[in-house]
Amino acid sequence: MEHYYRELVSFLCTRLGSRQAAEDVAHDAYLRVLERTDSQHIEHPRAFLYRTALNLVVDRHRRNRVRQTEQLDGLEVDASCSGQELQQAFQLDQRLTLMQRALGELSPVCRDSFLLRKLDGLSHQQIAEQLSISRSLVEKHIVNAMKHCRVRMREWES
């Protein structure tokens, strides 16, 4: 299924107008498809991948539309944190610790590919040049890192 990656990114790029946004959606789509293939067989993987990606594009568009219409002056700012907010912050901190642990299990080049993409926002080509590896290897490392982290997070959280 990895051989559809470039085709999917090109397809998404025309809809989103940004290669980086297209790559992000493609990564998320691959993750969802890979998660599903762990538990059940997909009869038409290419069609399923494209449908998943298009659904993600629609979700992204809806989120952006909501953000644009939200009035900042209508939002109430409360200086005090509620117990629920503190609990959420604690859970987020725990998840971050688990994510760091999962990333520590990856090979250095796999981890670096993932972090350069997700934290630094570098393109696949820029990462390939920086790490002196091929662009397709960068793509594989990022997908593998995302899948590994998702699987490990599920294992540890359950």
C-alpha positions as CSV (number, residue, x, y, z in Angstrom):
1,M,0.0,0.0,0.0
2,E,3.0,2.3,0.5
3,H,3.4,2.6,-3.3
4,Y,0.2,4.8,-3.4
5,Y,1.8,7.5,-1.2
6,R,3.2,9.9,-3.8
7,E,0.0,9.5,-5.9
8,L,-2.1,10.3,-2.8
9,V,0.0,13.3,-1.8
10,S,-0.3,14.8,-5.4
11,F,-4.1,14.2,-5.3
12,L,-4.4,15.9,-1.9
13,C,-2.1,18.7,-2.9
14,T,-4.5,19.8,-5.6
15,R,-7.3,19.9,-3.1
16,L,-5.5,21.6,-0.2
17,G,-3.1,23.9,-2.1
18,S,-0.2,22.9,0.1
19,R,2.2,20.1,-0.2
20,Q,2.9,20.1,3.5
21,A,-0.8,19.9,4.4
22,A,-1.2,17.1,1.8
23,E,1.7,15.1,3.4
24,D,0.2,15.6,6.8
25,V,-3.3,14.3,5.7
26,A,-1.6,11.4,3.8
27,H,0.3,10.4,6.9
28,D,-2.9,10.5,9.0
29,A,-4.8,8.5,6.4
30,Y,-2.1,5.9,6.2
31,L,-2.2,5.6,10.0
32,R,-5.9,5.0,10.1
33,V,-5.7,2.5,7.3
34,L,-2.8,0.7,8.9
35,E,-4.7,0.5,12.2
36,R,-7.7,-0.9,10.5
37,T,-5.7,-3.5,8.6
38,D,-4.3,-4.9,11.9
39,S,-7.8,-6.0,12.9
40,Q,-9.6,-6.7,9.5
41,H,-9.0,-7.2,5.8
42,I,-9.6,-4.3,3.5
43,E,-10.9,-5.5,0.1
44,H,-9.9,-2.4,-1.9
45,P,-7.0,-0.7,0.0
46,R,-6.4,2.1,-2.5
47,A,-10.1,3.2,-2.6
48,F,-10.2,2.9,1.2
49,L,-7.1,5.0,1.6
50,Y,-8.4,7.7,-0.7
51,R,-11.8,7.8,1.0
52,T,-10.1,8.0,4.4
53,A,-7.9,10.9,3.1
54,L,-10.9,12.7,1.7
55,N,-12.7,12.4,5.0
56,L,-9.7,13.8,6.7
57,V,-9.7,16.8,4.3
58,V,-13.4,17.4,5.0
59,D,-12.8,17.3,8.8
60,R,-9.8,19.6,8.4
61,H,-11.9,22.1,6.4
62,R,-14.7,22.0,9.0
63,R,-12.3,22.6,11.9
64,N,-10.7,25.5,10.0
65,R,-14.1,27.0,9.3
66,V,-15.1,26.8,12.9
67,R,-11.9,28.4,14.0
68,Q,-12.4,31.3,11.6
69,T,-16.0,32.0,12.8
70,E,-15.1,31.8,16.5
71,Q,-15.2,35.3,18.2
72,L,-12.3,35.9,20.4
73,D,-14.1,38.5,22.5
74,G,-16.9,36.0,23.1
75,L,-14.6,33.6,24.9
76,E,-14.4,33.9,28.6
77,V,-11.0,33.6,30.1
78,D,-10.9,32.2,33.7
79,A,-7.7,32.7,35.5
80,S,-8.3,29.8,37.9
81,C,-7.9,26.2,36.7
82,S,-10.6,23.7,37.5
83,G,-9.9,20.2,38.8
84,Q,-10.9,18.8,35.4
85,E,-8.4,21.1,33.6
86,L,-5.6,20.0,36.0
87,Q,-6.5,16.3,35.4
88,Q,-6.4,16.9,31.7
89,A,-3.0,18.5,32.0
90,F,-1.7,15.6,34.1
91,Q,-3.0,13.1,31.5
92,L,-1.4,15.0,28.7
93,D,1.9,15.0,30.6
94,Q,1.6,11.2,31.1
95,R,0.9,10.7,27.4
96,L,3.9,12.9,26.5
97,T,6.1,10.7,28.7
98,L,4.8,7.6,27.0
99,M,5.3,9.1,23.6
100,Q,8.9,10.0,24.4
101,R,9.4,6.4,25.6
102,A,8.0,5.0,22.3
103,L,10.2,7.3,20.3
104,G,13.2,6.1,22.3
105,E,12.6,2.6,21.0
106,L,13.0,3.7,17.4
107,S,16.2,3.7,15.4
108,P,17.9,7.1,15.4
109,V,17.2,7.8,11.7
110,C,13.6,6.8,12.1
111,R,13.1,8.9,15.1
112,D,14.9,11.9,13.5
113,S,12.8,11.6,10.4
114,F,9.7,11.7,12.4
115,L,10.7,14.6,14.7
116,L,12.1,16.7,11.8
117,R,8.7,16.4,10.1
118,K,6.4,16.7,13.0
119,L,8.3,19.2,15.2
120,D,10.4,21.2,12.8
121,G,7.9,21.0,9.9
122,L,10.6,20.1,7.3
123,S,9.5,18.6,4.0
124,H,10.4,15.1,3.1
125,Q,13.0,16.4,0.6
126,Q,14.6,18.6,3.3
127,I,14.8,15.7,5.7
128,A,16.3,13.4,3.1
129,E,19.0,16.0,2.4
130,Q,19.7,16.6,6.0
131,L,19.9,12.9,6.9
132,S,21.6,11.9,3.6
133,I,18.9,9.3,2.8
134,S,16.4,8.9,0.0
135,R,13.0,10.7,0.1
136,S,11.2,7.4,-0.1
137,L,13.1,6.1,2.9
138,V,12.1,9.3,4.8
139,E,8.5,8.5,4.0
140,K,8.8,5.0,5.2
141,H,10.5,6.0,8.4
142,I,7.8,8.5,9.2
143,V,5.0,6.1,8.6
144,N,6.7,3.4,10.6
145,A,7.4,5.8,13.5
146,M,3.8,6.9,13.5
147,K,2.5,3.3,13.5
148,H,5.0,2.2,16.2
149,C,4.1,5.1,18.5
150,R,0.4,4.5,18.1
151,V,0.7,0.8,18.8
152,R,2.9,1.3,21.9
153,M,0.7,4.1,23.2
154,R,-2.3,1.8,23.0
155,E,-0.4,-1.0,24.7
156,W,0.7,1.2,27.6
157,E,-2.6,3.0,28.1
158,S,-4.6,-0.2,28.3
